[in-house]
Amino acid sequence: LEWTLRIDPDAQVPALVTLGGSPLALRRSGDNWIASRMLDASFLYRVDPAAGRGPVPPLHRMDAVADAPPAIKVISPTESLTQVTSGQRSWSPVFAVTDDYGVAANARLRITLAMGEGENVSFTEREIAVTGSGSPRDRRFAPRLDFDALGFGPGGDLVVQLIVRDNRSLGSQLGPQEVRGPSLILRWPSASRAE
């Protein structure tokens, strides 16, 4: 946090004091007094322009609110396991992502493809970049997945999982929070399974 104070009439020795703590160092910069402090917990403070003379200035509260991780909700499909419909050539799962300070516009979609039957199942995994739409606090991600481009066909499972980050600065000590959404499975039964 940084305070920039201008006191009129000009003060010679102003103080910024936390309740139960020591004064924060104020430094002069032109007509302003500046103080800074890391916000690691909520606290009360007061600005005392007269350094102990006159009435006691009122207290102000600074609330530290923990940054919550993004929340991912699946909008479509409504079930975690769905089946390919006749003539379907692509799939567009829709995710809603909310965050108290904002969701990054770009996310990753982890795609796992399981093809084959019985002991002859092969797995491939990849991640693709996806871009969301909407406001930073409430984004929608609706990637269109083309079956031919992915190599997805009868007898396979297509499993997707959205991975998002919030907008917490990369420059902060903690960096952005990353969250993985629920896995969704699209199953394409083979002709032999149907028999």
ABEGO torsion letter per residue (X at the ends): XBBBBBBOBBBABBBBBBBGBBBBBBBBBEABBBBBBBBABBBBBBBBAAGGBEBBBBBBBBBBBBBBBBBBBBAOBABABBBBBBGBABBBBBBBBBBAAEBBABBBBBBBBBBEBEAABBBBBBBBBBBBBEBAABBBBBBBBBAAAAGBBBGBBBBBBBBBBBABBAABAAEBBBBBBBBBBBBBBBAAAAX
